Amino acid sequence: MVAVRQTMIPRFNYSYSLRDTWDCITGQLFNKKPNASYLNDLFPGADIYFVDSARVGIKYALLAFDLKPGAQIGIQPYTCSSVLAAIAAANCKPVFIDINEQLSLDYDDLQRKLPGLDALIVTHTFGIPAHITQIKQLSGQLPVIEDCAHAFHSRYEGVHVGNFFDAAVFSFGNGKFPSVGSGGLLVINRKKSSERVGAVLGKLKSSGLIRELTFAGRRFINALIHTRVGESMLYYLLNENFLSSKSQQLSGYPTHERQPYRSVGYAMQRQFTELKSMSIKQRENARYLIDGHNRHYKMLANVDDTGNSFAVVLLSQRRNELYSFLRKKGVGAGKHFQHAKSWAMQFGYQQGECPNFEQIVGEVLTIPCHYGLIQSDLRKIDQHLTDFAQTNKSML
């Protein structure tokens, strides 16, 4: 039996409560249909579809643009491999555009590569909005998708991301905000595209009772695994090489497309009134850590302080050492997308194609700031960041 010396502060919030499980069971038994009308205030004038996953949303957003086979899609290489899989599933090819230190599209590289693009995906990485005004000026009539997988409740100049271009995709998968365990949203801001999307998504097979209940059970167990004690057990049982190897695997595109779990709609509907306070809590947690340590580390934050914070992000050449230090101290830090270069190379990326990305991908570390943290968690993270900085003053 492994003796757990201390509990681990979870990197993200994986909560899936007994209430969520109960909502799933009763919703299925009484055949309730989730109501998504509450989302209209966030995306006025848009057509909104729940989808089985964000990657499914990206594929159908691309198909809605009615692009030719082999269409060239601009995308930053610092992204989830599931996005690249979705581009391939739509019979398109990625064109990799370099990133800046905000982990968003590099303006100059975008300008160079824009003439060869048929569509563009703009990623709001870790909920930090891209420079939308500049991108809109450059892109003109080019079809654009906002990848908002990390950015539900994030804002750009006071407006929710997802409202600025032709389409947007949000993710509610494991560890995302809000934590409902699966699925996502596809937001279509162009009527012609919406007609195509609605016709196709409506024909997908729906989940049956057994599949819905199995989903709820899996999500509840997964939430238990990612509690403080569960995360600690994983840390002591599984070595870093195993975890790194697992995270290196490509996220493929599903072999069978389905309509989203209705359980996700139930959970979203119930949590929606709490999302604003959850978002504020995450932003306050992030600001506490950033304000306390931006003199020690190169830290990233939302320009718009009304937006959500998915994680605290810092860039450090000593990322790996800081990661190991924090994990040993019980802080669930993460080397997010650490294998992004090897993923991109499987979709045609060439060495040296995006030099900023190749430098930055080895420096990114995420620190927890989710709404599940308590004050003692923040003090603990704060203290350990201080300890590492003081020990390595000249080398950060």
N, C-alpha and C positions, 0 to 999 in steps of 0.2 A: 504494500500500500504506500502510495506517495504521500509524504507529509508536505502540505502546502504551507510555506512559511508566512506568506502574506497574500492578500487578495490582489488581483490585477484590476486596475481601472480600465473598463472596456474602451476600446478605440472608438467605436461608434455605438449608437443605441440600437439594439436588436430586439427591443421589447415586443412581445406579442402576448397579451395578457389573457387570463381566463375570461375576461369580458369579451375580448375579441373572438375567442373560441366559441363562447356562448352565442354571440351575435351570428357567427357562421352557422351554428347548429339550428337556431331558431329561424334564421332567414331561409335556410333550405327547407325546413319542415313546413313553414308557412308560405313558401314560394314568394318571398319578398323580392321586389325588383329595386336595386339600388337607384337612388335619385341623385343625379350629379348637377342639378340646377344651381346649387350653391357655388359652383365654380364659375358661373357666368360673371360674377362681380370681378373675378381676377382677370378674366379674358373676355371682355365685352366685345360682342360682334363676331367672335370666333365660333367654329364648330369644334366640339370637344368629344373625344372618344377615349374610353378606357381601353387599354391594350394589354396583352398578356405579358409583354416586357418592353423595355425601351428599345431594344434592338428590332423588335417587330414594328414599333412605331417609326423608326428611322427607315426601314425598308419600304413601308407603305407611304411614307412622306415622299421618298424618292420616286416611287412608282406613280404617285399622283402628279408629279411634274411632267410625266409623259416624255421621258428622256429617251434618246436612242440607245440601243445596246452598246455597251462599252463606254458609256458616258463618263467623263472625267469629273470626279468629285473632289473638291479641295477639302482637306482635313489636316489638322495638326497631328503629328505622330505621338505626342504626349496625350494619349487617350486610351480608353478601355479597348481591348481586342474585340469585344462584342460589337463595337461601332464599325470596325473594319469588316467583320463578318456580315453585318447587315448591308454594307455597301456591296459586297460581293454577291449577297443573296438577291439584290436588286439588279444584278447583271451590270454593275458599274465598276469603275476602277478608281482607287484613291490616288490623288496627287498630293504629296506631302508638303505642307507649308510650315516653315520654322516658327518657333514660339519666342516670346519675349520673357522677361523675368517675372511677369504677372501670370505666366503659364497660359497665355492666350496667343492668338495669331499675331505674328510679327508683321507689322504694317508694310515694311519695305519688301519682304519676301512675297507677301500677298499681292502687292502691286506688280511684281515681276511675273508671277505665275497666273494672274487673273485671266489674261487673254485666252488661255487654253482650257479654261474651266467651263463645264456645263451646269454645275451647281456647287454650292459651298455649304459646309457645316461649320457653324461658329459655336465653340465650346465655352461654357461658363465654368471653368475648372474650379472645383472646391467651392462653388457658389460665388466666386469673384467674377462679376460681369466683365465680358470683353468690352473693348472700346467700340461700342455699337455705332456711335455717330460717325467715326472714321470709316468703319466697315461699310456702312450704308452709303456713304459718299463714293466709295470705290466700287461697290458691287453693282450699283445701278439696278437694271432689270434682271440680273442674274438670280435664279431661284436660290433661296437661302433657308436652311434649317438651323434653329437654335437647339443645341444639345444642352438641355437643362437638367441632366441626371443628378447633378449635385446642387441644383439651384432653385428648388421649390421655395417660394417666398423671398427669393433674392430680388433686388430691384436695381434698375439703372435710372438715375435721375428721377427717383420716386415712382417709377412705373415698373410693374412686375415683369421680369424677363419672360419671354414667350410671346410677347405682344408686338415685337419689332419687325419680324420678317414673315416669310410665307408660311412657315410651319415651325412647331416646337415640340420637343419630346422630353418628358419628365420620367424619372424612375422612382418606384417605391419598393425596390428590391431590398435584399438584406443589408442592413446598416444605413439605408438612405433616410432622408427626411421627407415625409413622416415615416415612422417605422410600422409598416403594415405587411411587410414580408414578401411582396411580389407585385408584379405588374407595373403599370405606368400610365401616362396620359399622352395622347397625341392631340395637339392643338393645331387646327388648320385655320389660317387667317385669309385664305384665298378661296373664294366660293367655288370656282371651277375645279380646283384640286379636291375640295371637300366632297363634291358629288362623286368623284371617282373612288375616294377612300371609303365613304359610307357604304357604297354598293358592294365593295369587296369584303370589308370587315364584317358586314352583316351576314355573310354566307359561311363564316367560319363556324366550326363545330363548337357547341357550348360544353361546359363541364357538367358532368352528372353528379348525383348526390354523393356517391362513393369518392369520386375524385375531389370534390369540395371538402368533404370531411377529412380525407387523408391529408389534404393540403393544410388544413387548420391544425391537425395533429403534428405534422412535420414542423410547422412554423413555431408552435408552442415549444417543442423539444429543442429546436434551434435557439430559441430565445433563452432557454435554460442553460444551454451550452455556453452562451455568450454573456452569462451573468459574471459577476466578479469572481466567484469561486470557480465557475466553469472555465473562464479564461485562464485562471491561474493553473488549473489542472492541465489544460492544453499546453501552457508554457513549459511546465515541468516534465510533461510526458513526451512532447514532440520537440525534436531539436530544430535549430534554425535552418539547417540544410533541407530538412523535410518540408518545412513551411515555405521556404523559398522555391523549392522544386514544384510544389503544388500551385503556388501563385504564378509560376511561369507558364502554366498551361493556357492555351488559347481558349477563349470563350466562343464556342461555335454558335451557329444559328440553329434554332430548333428544327428538328426533322418533321414535326407535326405542329402546324399552327392552329391555335384555338382562340376562342373568345376568352377574355380574362376571367379569373375567378370572381364570382359575385361576392365572395367573402371580403375581397379587397375593397369593393364598393361600400359594403356595410361598415368596415372599419374606418374608411375615409370619411364617410358621412357623419359618423359619431364623433370622430376626432377633430373635425373641421373647426368647430368653435374654439378649440383649445390651441389650434396651430399658431395663432398670432402670439400668444403668450409663450409657447414653446420656442418660437423663432426669436423673440426678444431675449429669452433666457440664453439661448445659444450665442447670440450676438454679445450679450453682456459678459458671458464667460470668456469669449474670444478676446474681447477688449481688455479684460482684466489681465490676461496672460500676455497679450501683445504690448500693452502699455508698460508692463513690468519688465519686459525683456527685449524690446526693440533696440536698446543700446548694446545688448550683447550679441544678438543674432539678426540676420537679415530675414525679417518676417513679412508675410503678405497678409493684406486685409482688404475688405471691401472698401472701395472709394465712397460708396453711399452707405452711411451708417444706419440707414433704415432697413437695409437688406439682411438676409439670413447669413449665418456663418456655418458652413458645413464642417469645417475643421480649421484649426490654427495651422498655418503652413509656414515652415521656415526653410531656408536654403543654407546648406552648410557643406563645406568640403570634408568635414568630419562627420558626415551624416551617419555612417555605419557605426562609428564609435558611440555617438550620442544615442542612436537607436538602441544599441545593446545596453548602454548605461541605464536608460529610462526603463527598459523592459525588466532589467534585473531589480530595479527599484519599485516595480509594480505599476508602471505607467504604460498603457497600451498604445505606444507610438507606432507609426506605420511608414514603411517605404513604399508609398502608393505608386502604382504603375512602374515599379522598378524594372520590369522586363519589357517596357514599351518599345524599346529599340528592337529586340528580337522578335516581338510580335509584328512590328511594322515591316521588318525584313521579309517575313513570310507573305507579305502583300506587296512586295516590290520595292521597298525602301532600299536605297543605296547608301553605303558608308559615305559620310561627308555631305550628304544632301541637305541636312538641317543642322548646322554646327552648334547653334545655341541650344537646341534640344539635346544634342549628344552630351553637352556639358552639364546642363541643368538636371537631366533625368537621374543622374547619380547624386544629386544634392538635396532632393526634395524629402522632407520629413513632415508627417502630419501628427498633430498633437490633439488629444480629445478636447472638445468644448461642448459636447452635446447636452441637451436639456436634462439628461439623467444624472448629471454630475451634482454633487453636493459641495458645500463650502470647503469641507475638509479635503475633498479631492483636488480642488483648485489650489489650495495651500500646498498640498503635497507636490503637485506638478510644478508649481512656482518654485518651491524649495529645491527640487532636483534640477531644474533648469539653471537655477542660480549656482548650485554646487558644481555642475559641469562647466559652466562659464568661468567660474573663479579658478578652477583647476587647469583650464585650457585657455587662458586669457589671450595669448598671442597667436592662437592657432585656429580660431573660429572663422 
